[in-house]
Amino acid sequence: MFQEFLISYLNKAKYELIDQGKDYYGEIPELKGVWATGKTLEECRKNLLETFEGWVILRLKKNLPIPNFKIPYKKISFDKVYAKA
């Protein structure tokens, strides 16, 4: 579930060459502050994932909303006995 959430946003990432073609810059436009750089595109992607993970952790710690993140739950019926002591 969490990986699917991360992948859904990473698929929306935008990348471009910066510093006269020496480095890559990547960002997730929908999430303010989620950006990274790297010497290669793969390094930039890795750094962007780490930044994104840190962004999510910080928002959880500060009890801030995370766009489009829903925790699935299964409704439990308390009419039935599931275990006996």
C-alpha positions as CSV (number, residue, x, y, z in Angstrom):
1,M,0.0,0.0,0.0
2,F,2.7,2.5,1.0
3,Q,4.9,1.6,-2.0
4,E,1.9,2.0,-4.3
5,F,1.4,5.5,-2.9
6,L,5.1,6.4,-3.4
7,I,5.2,5.0,-6.9
8,S,2.0,6.8,-7.9
9,Y,3.7,10.1,-7.1
10,L,7.1,9.2,-8.5
11,N,5.4,8.4,-11.8
12,K,4.4,12.1,-11.9
13,A,7.9,13.4,-11.3
14,K,9.5,15.8,-13.8
15,Y,13.2,15.7,-14.5
16,E,15.5,18.1,-16.4
17,L,19.2,18.7,-16.9
18,I,20.7,21.7,-15.0
19,D,24.1,23.3,-14.6
20,Q,24.8,23.2,-18.4
21,G,23.9,19.5,-18.6
22,K,26.1,18.4,-15.7
23,D,23.4,17.5,-13.2
24,Y,19.8,16.4,-13.1
25,Y,17.0,18.1,-11.2
26,G,13.8,16.2,-10.3
27,E,10.6,17.3,-8.6
28,I,7.1,16.1,-7.8
29,P,5.1,19.2,-8.9
30,E,2.1,18.3,-6.8
31,L,4.1,18.2,-3.6
32,K,5.6,21.5,-2.6
33,G,9.2,21.0,-1.4
34,V,9.8,17.5,-2.8
35,W,12.7,17.9,-5.2
36,A,16.3,16.5,-5.5
37,T,19.4,16.6,-7.7
38,G,21.9,14.1,-8.8
39,K,24.9,13.6,-11.2
40,T,22.9,11.0,-13.1
41,L,19.2,10.5,-13.8
42,E,19.3,7.3,-11.6
43,E,21.0,9.2,-8.7
44,C,18.4,12.0,-9.0
45,R,15.6,9.4,-8.9
46,K,17.1,7.8,-5.8
47,N,17.5,11.1,-4.1
48,L,14.0,12.2,-5.0
49,L,12.6,9.0,-3.5
50,E,14.6,9.6,-0.2
51,T,13.4,13.2,-0.1
52,F,9.8,12.1,-0.7
53,E,10.0,9.5,2.1
54,G,11.4,12.1,4.5
55,W,8.6,14.5,3.5
56,V,6.0,11.9,4.3
57,I,7.6,11.0,7.6
58,L,7.8,14.7,8.6
59,R,4.2,15.3,7.7
60,L,3.2,12.2,9.8
61,K,5.2,13.4,12.8
62,K,3.6,16.9,12.6
63,N,0.1,15.4,12.0
64,L,-0.2,17.2,8.6
65,P,-2.3,15.9,5.8
66,I,-0.8,13.8,3.0
67,P,-2.5,14.3,-0.3
68,N,-4.3,11.2,-1.6
69,F,-3.0,9.0,1.1
70,K,-5.7,6.8,2.4
71,I,-5.3,3.9,4.8
72,P,-7.6,1.1,3.9
73,Y,-9.5,-0.6,6.7
74,K,-11.7,-3.5,7.1
75,K,-14.9,-3.0,9.1
76,I,-15.0,-5.5,12.0
77,S,-18.3,-6.8,13.2
78,F,-18.6,-7.0,16.9
79,D,-21.7,-9.2,16.7
80,K,-19.5,-12.3,16.3
81,V,-17.1,-13.8,18.8
82,Y,-13.7,-14.1,17.2
83,A,-11.8,-15.6,20.1
84,K,-12.6,-17.1,23.5
85,A,-10.5,-16.6,26.6
